[in-house]
Each structure stands twice: as C-alpha cells, then as structure tokens.
Amino acid sequence: MLMRRPAHGFSLVELMMTMTLFGILLLMGVPMLSGTIANSKARSVAESIQNGLRTAQTEALRRSRQTVFVLTSSAPTANAGAVANGTNWYIQVLPIVSTETVDTPVVDSGSFGNLASGVTITGPAIICFNSMGRLVANSTTTAAFGAACTVPTGPITYDVAKSGANRTFELQVNLGGQVRMCDKSKTLSTTNPDGC
C-alpha cells in the first residue's frame, strides 16, 4: 500500500484569506502613512527656512554687513521680488552705501521644490540682520525687493503648515537674532523642549 505524503504549501483558500487580510491592514495604514509624510514635508520646509535664517545671520556677522533673508517665488537671484509664501529663498548682502556694488550679492539660496506643494508659509517675506546678527529695520529694501524689513516689538515668526499634516511648525527669530523652531502641537516644557 502506498502512503500519501502530506502536501506542502498553501491552498487557494488560504492564499486568498492572506491576501484579503494584507489588503485590509494596508488600507488601515495608508492614512497614517500619508499624515506622516505630510508632517515630514512641513518639517523639511521649516528646517530649510531655519537653516537659511541662520546662514543669513552668520554671513552678517562674518562680513560685518547687513544681510537680508528673502522668500521669493522666482529664481533666487539678486534683487528677486520678495513674496511671503515663496517657494524659494536666498540671502543677499546689502551695500553699506547706495553707490557701493557688492561683488557677490547672493550668498546662498535654497528651494523647497516638490516639498512646497500644499505647504503654506505665514510670515514676513523679508528679514534683515545687522552686522551684529540682530534684527534690524531697513526701509531701503523696498526699492530692490518690494518689501521693507521691519522690527516688531516681539519675535518674528513663520508658521509652516501642510494640508493633510497634523503638525504646524513655528520658526521664531528673536530681536537678538536667536532662531528657534518649535512644534505648535506641543507645549513647551521640560519633557517637550521642542514645543512652542
């Protein structure tokens, strides 16, 4: 008498059940994943702005000149128009006197590229740093950039949000020049040092 060997592998019913469960789990995970991706894009834009602000401040200190951080929607070139919700940024060195020409006025620039899709940036289009790295008012920037640098009584803030994200990031530039990024969904405490 011949003995039947046990069959190895999956039956069609087992395979269909596995695929159905995998599909259900995948559908449950997609909303969480899309929210995580949206949060990551908003954070990347906020970090790019933070790095640009810190570079502008550093260049002002290094060159002992006023520098300006500009958000723009056009190519980041010298004297490109300032736009509050721009998709690019650049740093430009300002001349000490109006007759002076600066050899390389644009020090650094950046673009948010595909990250900017659906991201809103609320804040000033232009910020000026003096030679000591502090915020300074400068109305002469209106002719070149279309906006004037102003100094409020408190810190200047940028809010960065993205549709589909559950986090909004805030960049704070204090009058003394300190640049800080925080998560508005958290409250600042000893356990949440990244909160606002």
Stockholm file with secondary structure:
# STOCKHOLM 1.0

chainA/1-196         MLMRRPAHGFSLVELMMTMTLFGILLLMGVPMLSGTIANSKARSVAESIQNGLRTAQTEALRRSRQTVFVLTSSAPTANAGAVANGTNWYIQVLPIVSTETVDTPVVDSGSFGNLASGVTITGPAIICFNSMGRLVANSTTTAAFGAACTVPTGPITYDVAKSGANRTFELQVNLGGQVRMCDKSKTLSTTNPDGC
#=GR chainA/1-196 SS CCCCCCCCSCCHHHHHHHHHHHHHHHHHHHHHHHHHHHHHHHHHHHHHHHHHHHHHHHHHHHHTSCEEEEEESSCCCTTCCCCTTCSEEEEEECCSSTTCCCSSCEEEEEECGGGGTTEEEESCSEEEECTTSCBCCBTTHHHHHSSCBCCCSSCEEEEEEETTCSCCEEEEECTTCCEEEEETTSCCSSSCTTBC
#=GC SS_cons         CCCCCCCCSCCHHHHHHHHHHHHHHHHHHHHHHHHHHHHHHHHHHHHHHHHHHHHHHHHHHHHTSCEEEEEESSCCCTTCCCCTTCSEEEEEECCSSTTCCCSSCEEEEEECGGGGTTEEEESCSEEEECTTSCBCCBTTHHHHHSSCBCCCSSCEEEEEEETTCSCCEEEEECTTCCEEEEETTSCCSSSCTTBC
//
